């Protein structure tokens, strides 16, 4: 009966024990040894050094050229054309609109759009 009980069991036969060298090799080649996945730093854009304060000749240039040359006037078009800071561009647009040199098309807070008169 003892022989029948061993034959009925569902367990697989016991594997022979690995040597120390085999265990060390298995541990070294495991995927866990590579460490944590590193996050990418993302794309780094160049810092733009745009003017924060208008000097007198830049002020004259903006206040004469913008009403004549630019068809659509937004903060971004002013920043790209004259290399000024966005806050300076917003102030210039407000002054030009107050003086009546440019006309408002869309007065949304996120993106105001103006055009020449």
Protein Blocks (a to p, Z undefined) as FASTA:
>chain_A
ZZmmmmmpmbdcddddddfklmmmmmmmpmklnopadddebjadddddddfbdcfklmmm
mmmmmmmmmmbdcfklmmmmnopafklmmmmmmmmmmnopaccfblcfklccdddZZ
